[in-house]
Amino acid sequence: MDKLNDTLSELKEQNQNLLEWKRKLSLILEYSGKISAATDLSEILKVITDETKDVLQADRCSVFLVDKKKDELFSWVAHGLGKRQIRFPKSTGLAGAAVVTGETINVKDAYNDERFNPEIDQKTGYFTKTILCIPMKNRQGETIGVFQVLNKLDGVFAEQDAEMLRLLATQAAGIIENAMLYEEMKKSFKSFINTLAEAVDARDPLTAGHSSRVCSYAVLIAQKMGYSEKEIERLQYAALLHDLGKIGVKEGVLTKPGRLDEKEYSHIQTHTSVTRKILEQTYFKKEFKDIPLMASSHHEKVDGTGYPQNLKGEKIPEVSRIMAIADVFDALTSKRHYRGPMPLQKVFSILKEETGRKFDPVCMEAFFKLDLWDVMKVMFEREEKPSSETVSAKLKGVTLQELLRKFQDGVKDDIIENVAQYYSRLIDEG
């Protein structure tokens, strides 16, 4: 009878283990679909940490990646930290021990383990009890990070939990490695685009930084209009490349120290068509296929009198309508061969007067909602000092519309004085 009871008890335990494995595998399959749908590394890591927390029934989960340059571990995604990031030497703490040894670490009482680093708890206000750490390795066998799971909800982490975490770590390591390679490729592409834009601007020293500033202004407007990260990325590429066609403009026309005559103006207008022609011969991923049209349409006008295609209203890509405002604003607030930067009040007046004819009213409304401090920072990107230190924080929270109203009402206050002080530096340069 005792033997039978033991057998039944053993079968019951095995059945419970099987049910637990079934639960975990079902969750893994569910999360696999979410991982496949994720597009960037941060999103992928968030799905993986959520998956791991649910599968192992833990309170928190963190993914630490190795920063080879700084010889540190940093939290890319960690429950309870929000957007905050934790960094520490890669040999520190239990996560560091997992990196150094390459072994699984399962601790039942963190504060009784000499390898445990309590500083993170002190910084976050969390109390760590149980920890399970497993190193993640790439295809070459190098440790690229650590999975760390904290505080098992119903006791301590068992060997079954360790086996499951090893499975998840293997799955995650492959995905993270591919995502990191993609991130590197994206950085290289962005770097190439920036270098190309700088090379075009460098043909005329007076336009140095123009493409970068147009991009920055355009991003501020797009953010105010609620653009997603992916939409902003597309806008950035188009904005940085908007003057690419100027490589085909004659040097004498591009740098002429005076106003252009009709023939010269007609020649410089060809840069938009050249921009499109060059970019249409460039391979872009599906989501970026409209960049040639967007980049080449920043001189179109909403009333249809622009160039190169005389597009009208909503037939002009919205990104191009945003860029048109950013492009003119930067041109008017910068030195040119035939004039210095225009007074800011006059710049605002021109933009307002041209709204509905040249500029899109909705995009212009978003422009005048921009924070003055953010705009001034972009203006002073051309200076050696960091722009956040260059521009007074007193300008924070004041919109361009509010500044325009002060101009119109003849107000003389600290805001106006600060703006005049900073903007006069640009005038002096002119």
KARAVEN-V429955 format. One record per residue. SS is DSSP state (A for helix, B for strand, O for the rest). Layout:
SS, SS
This chain:
O, A, A, A, A, A, A, A, A, A, A, A, A, A, A, A, A, A, A, A, A, A, A, A, A, A, A, A, A, A, A, A, A, A, A, A, A, O, O, O, A, A, A, A, A, A, A, A, A, A, A, A, A, A, A, A, O, B, B, B, B, B, B, B, B, B, B, O, O, O, O, B, B, B, B, B, B, B, O, O, O, O, O, O, O, O, B, B, B, O, O, O, A, A, A, A, A, A, A, A, A, O, O, O, B, B, B, O, O, A, A, A, O, O, O, O, O, O, A, A, A, A, A, A, O, O, O, O, O, O, B, B, B, B, B, B, B, O, O, O, O, O, B, B, B, B, B, B, B, B, B, B, O, O, O, O, O, O, A, A, A, A, A, A, A, A, A, A, A, A, A, A, A, A, A, A, A, A, A, A, A, A, A, A, A, A, A, A, A, A, A, A, A, A, A, A, A, A, A, A, A, O, O, O, A, A, A, O, O, A, A, A, A, A, A, A, A, A, A, A, A, A, A, A, O, O, O, O, A, A, A, A, A, A, A, A, A, A, A, A, O, O, O, A, A, A, A, A, O, O, A, A, A, A, O, O, O, O, O, O, O, A, A, A, A, A, A, A, A, A, A, A, A, A, A, A, A, A, A, A, O, O, O, O, O, A, A, A, O, O, A, A, A, A, A, O, O, O, O, O, O, O, O, O, O, O, O, O, O, O, O, O, A, A, A, O, O, A, A, A, A, A, A, A, A, A, A, A, A, A, A, A, O, O, O, B, O, O, B, O, O, O, O, A, A, A, A, A, A, A, A, A, A, A, B, O, O, O, B, O, A, A, A, A, A, A, A, A, O, O, B, A, A, A, A, A, A, A, A, A, A, A, O, O, O, O, A, A, A, A, O, O, A, A, A, O, O, O, B, A, A, A, A, A, A, A, A, A, A, O, O, O, O, A, A, A, A, A, A, A, A, A, A, A, A, A, A, A, A, O
